[in-house]
Amino acid sequence: MLPRPVKAAVMLLGVLMTGHTASASPAPASAQSAQQPVGGNAQQDAVYKAMAGAWVGALEYRDYSSNGRVLLPMILHIRKAKDVKSLTLHYIYDDGPTKVVEDFETATIDSAASTYVTASSDGKDVVTDTLTGLAGFAKTGQGQLVRMGKGQESGKLVSVRTTLTVAPTTLMILKETRLPGQPFLFRDQYTLTRVGPATTGH
């Protein structure tokens, strides 16, 4: 039996595929606008192949006002971009009975530099993280990748750790943050189940 958030995401997917149109963010800008192109390679391709597809599940995030956690049913479509050097990620969130929120971003892995670059749909918000775990991931086509970067919370600089756990039928993306000298704390987590190839995106 599917968990309730997954059921809700599957229902949302059905609505979208039968003609529902939500207000969407602009199509993602090419990752080339965020960084220099990187050539195709086995490690990059292994990750892209493992992540590509249509995923349903939920986003769980920490509500800073109450310090509680909130669950949002969601869909994530991941596919190779037209330049084949990056992935496009199309997020669709069920944010209420009549509210569907969509977002796009691109993600580009440079195995030579050990970086994972994300860019917003307008190309204005670009984040470069260091990436570990590529060699082990490429051997099996699944496993864990860890991204390390910087961010801000409540005006304070924090370290950001994002752990991607990819298996043939499941995808988990856990983001944790920490202040200097403090332990990492939960920020948000995507828990997703593969339902097929990506059917939307650019």
N, C-alpha and C positions, 0 to 999 in steps of 0.2 A: 504494500500500500504506500502510495506517495505521501510524503509529509505535506501538511496544509499549504505552506508557501510554494512548494513545487506544483501542487494542484492548481493554485491560483495563477502561477506563471504559465502553465500549460493552457489554461483557459484564456489567458491574455494573448498567448501566441495564436490560438484559434481565432480570436476576434480580429487580430491584426491581419491574418492571412485571408480573411473573408471580406476585406474591404474597409476596415476601420482605418481612418487617417488621423494621426495625432500631430500636434504641432511639433515639428522637429527642429533640431539645431541644424545649421548648415552642414553640408557634406564636409568630411575631414580634409584638411589641407594635406598635400603630399608631404611625406616625411622628409623629402629632399629639401624643403624649405627650412627644416629644423637642423639639418646636419649634412655633412658631406656623404654622398652615396657610398655604400659598402657592397662589395661583391658578394654573390651567393657563395655559401660554404656549407659544409656538412653540419656543423653545430647549429648554425642559424636555421637551416632548413629543417633540422630535427625538431626544434622548438615550434617553428611555424606549423609544421605538419601536425604536431600533437595538439596544438591549441585551436586550430581552425575547426569551425563547426558552429552549430546552434546549441546553446546551453540554456537550461531553465533552472530556476532555484530561487534563492533569496539573497538579499544584501542585509546583513546585520551590522548596525553601527551604534556607536556610543553617543547618547544624547547628553551633550555637555551641560545643559540646564538642569537635568535631573540625575545625571550620571547613570541612568538606566540604559537599556538596550532596546533598539527598535528594529523590527523586521519588515522588509519590503519585498514582496514577490517581484521577480524580474526575469528578463530574457537577455542573453548576451550573444550576439552574432559576431564571430571572428572569422575574417578571411584575409587572404593575401591582397595587398593593394595592387593597383595597376602597374606600379613600378617593380613589383615582385620582391622588393628589398625590405618591405615593411608589412605590418598587419594593420588592418582597420578593425576597430572595435566599436560596435553599435550597441549601446546600452538602452534597454527599454524597461522602465520602472512602473509598477502599478502603485500609484501614490494616493489611491482613494477610489471611491465608487465610479467617478467620472473623470478621473485625472490620470493621464498617461504622460510620463516624462521621458524624453529621449535625449541621448547625448552621444557624441562621436569623439574618438581620438585615434591617433595612430601610434604604433609602437614599433621601434626599430632596434634590432640587436646587432651590435658590432662585436663579433667574437674576438677580433684582433685586439680591440681596445678594452674588452670586457665591460661594455656599457649597454644599458637598456634605456633608450630615449623615448619619452612619451611627449606627444604634441596635441594640443587642443584643436578643435575643428577649424578655428580661425588662425592657428599657427602662432598665437600670441603667448600662450602658456606652454613653455617647453621645459621639461625636467630631465636631467641626465643623472642616472643612478649607476653605481658600479654593480657588476653582476658576477655572481659566483655560481658554480655548479654546472656550467655548460658542458664540460668534457664528460662528466659522468652521465648527464642527461642524454647526450648524443649517442652513447653506447647502447641504450635501451629504448630511447624514444619516449621516456617517461621519468618521473622523479621530481626532485625539488630544485628550484632556482631561487636564489636569494638576492634581492635588490637592496642596496644601501644608498641613502641619500639624505638630504636636509629639507626641512620645511619649517613652518611656523604654526604655533597654536597659541591663541590669545596674545598675540604680539611677541611671543618668545620663540627663540630658535630651538628646534628639536631635531634629533636624529630620527630618520624614518627607515624602518625595516619592512620590506614587503616580501613575503614568502609565497611563491607560486608552487602548488603541488598539483602535478598533472598526471592523470592516469587515462587509460582508454575511454572510460565512461564518466569520469569525475574531474572537476576542476575546482580547486580552492585557492583563493587569493586572500591572504591574511596581512593586514597592515597594522604595524605597531609603532608607537612613537615613544621617545624618552627625552627628558630634560637632562642636561649635563649632570653626571654623577648619580642619576636615578635609574631604576630598572625600566625595561620596555613595558608599555601598557597597551592594552587592546584599543584600537581605533575603529577598525571595521573589518568585515570579512564577507567575501562572496563564497557561497557554497552552491555548486552547480552540477547538474547532470546533463550529459550529452543526449540530445534528441535527434541529431541528424546533421547534415551539412548546413552551412550558413545559407539562409535564403534572402537576406537583406544585406545592405552595405554597399560599398563603392570600391 
